[in-house]
């Protein structure tokens, strides 16, 4: 019911170590493929010392601008009571722009697009990361080439299978393994730099400017490969609520950023010495006995990176359900102490199938690189736009400063996004299709709920008027408490009407319970309930949860005690309406007929309110009703 207090449980060092194991997995495995794709011969950029330094300089300054300046120093300040990520940022934007309700629809669409793009990233990250790690076997011997895809599929199946038990058991290993990984990146880079220190000249941004302006169209296209070096930057913001700003910033500046720079420079130094290493410059840094241990370590690192992305998809899905953007799904809590440790069986199975199809269909990390950038850059662009509304309307900073700050990052994001979109035919279509599918589902569910609630209100009698007429000639009252869940608190619930019609009795105490979700990430249990008396021992209870809370009605009902309501669960029954939605295709409908049918299908397959609100099943009575939309 309230956010876990990590700072009370762990020291700064422990938090930073944990953050290293979760937050930086994606961006930390980028050296496996980013530099190789930047110097891909298909771009037509001549291989020379100046161009190698230019490519390295571009990567260095992309990390500096996009990750350090934008995310670490700016966006992470736009936290929603400590929480980050697309949904948290969107909720913060809504709070900041309350004086402009006319913008809500446009901002909602923008946020939903960003969330949809994240799902494209969530399935591509495990695919490209694990494939690029296993491809190290090809460096050892070409005999392994036919087995790369099957081995990658096996690793991915194992990764998704372990989600059932939760990542809490493996969490203690993630941090130390990731630290070893980053130290290996740094040491291998230093050794290669010592053999060819001229590569350090890439720190000069002049080489980046020259590289991005001296090769015509190729200079623009190569940005689609450079972006691979900063994928995972969104995770720094999305996982901020789990570890806090300080731990993430400490990990970035003390270990991650220096290790990445050293390794990229090491790969560049190797390329200057041996251009043939372009086939796989990362693994060619490790010769002899060091190659196989590094392949194992890289595979572990990519599994960790994939785990972080999967956990992010779980968190985003849960938030989207709470905010009414997706239907209820089954959520399994895998830890008794950490509220963020959850497992979503349906999401897991769907992701596993999609990821495996992607690995088999594309077959290599190079082929996947063309598909990878679109989702990431699109999500980054939307984050920059939403950040403007927070810093201008929420922080009340001068307009010129807000435009200058976010405008600079929006320009950078647009360049990267445009370069990635060009690769649509080569594979960039995949995340776009995934994002469009998720966007359609989210907007259909959001709009469908509004249409459904409108239909329910239209077909219902105002609750106050109905109770007045009911108690003019009251029915027989029986012992116990009846709680009627309703999405329309001012209307008479259908379950209440059907109970009176068929059972012809009224419980001694009647509660009309409405459960809502606010734009706040967390609401304390003591503040979640408001009780209004309706007379004749009838009450209206409004229960509010934060979008990060795990709804638990039984716990929340205890918060009603200070307001005069106590509950004995053995004497309490919950009455729920189960609506059967019929899509009639009226010309006056607010939705297209195909969307009405899609909404009806989603509603039939949605999880039950019993599971979602943690209501004891043996205390629930469901009464069906048919609703036409």
NORGI-V986108 format. One record per run of one state. SS is the DSSP state (alpha for helix, beta for strand, coil for the rest). FROM is the first residue (numbers start at 1). LEN is the number of residues. Records with the same first field share a line. If there is no record, write none. Layout:
# NORGI-V986108
SS = FROM-LEN + FROM-LEN
This chain:
# NORGI-V986108
coil = 1-5 + 10-2 + 23-2 + 29-1 + 33-1 + 39-2 + 44-5 + 73-2 + 78-2 + 81-2 + 84-2 + 97-4 + 135-1 + 141-1 + 166-2 + 196-1 + 204-1 + 212-5 + 222-1 + 231-2 + 239-1 + 244-1 + 274-1 + 280-3 + 286-4 + 323-9 + 334-8 + 344-1 + 363-2 + 395-4 + 422-2 + 459-3 + 474-2 + 486-5 + 492-2 + 504-1 + 518-7 + 528-1 + 536-2 + 546-7 + 564-5 + 583-10 + 606-3 + 613-4 + 629-1
alpha = 6-4 + 12-11 + 25-4 + 30-3 + 34-5 + 41-3 + 49-24 + 75-3 + 86-11 + 101-34 + 136-5 + 142-24 + 168-28 + 197-7 + 205-7 + 217-5 + 223-8 + 233-6 + 240-4 + 245-29 + 275-5 + 283-3 + 290-33 + 345-18 + 365-30 + 399-23 + 424-35 + 463-11 + 494-10 + 525-3 + 553-11 + 569-3 + 593-13 + 609-4 + 617-3
beta = 80-1 + 83-1 + 332-2 + 342-2 + 462-1 + 476-10 + 491-1 + 505-13 + 529-7 + 538-8 + 572-11 + 620-9
